[in-house]
């Protein structure tokens, strides 16, 4: 598994080997609910957004967020862009 140390905001991101964090930049929103592609039910967001020292919170491009379907219980892991 790749380095997920900042998955919940506790690390610094993914270093591409150049000293540049490839996930720094604008924050992206993850919807609270998505449509389950297997059964058509509602999937709810499981992953908590990171919390920065300045009090801002959210997700970054490249973060993986998890959803769980309340109908069929399938789990969906989605990479944010």
Secondary structure, 3 states (H helix, E strand, C coil): CCCCCCCCCCCCCCECCCCCECCCCCEECCCCEEECCCCCCEEEECCCCEECCCCCEEEECCCEEEEEECCCCCEEEEECC
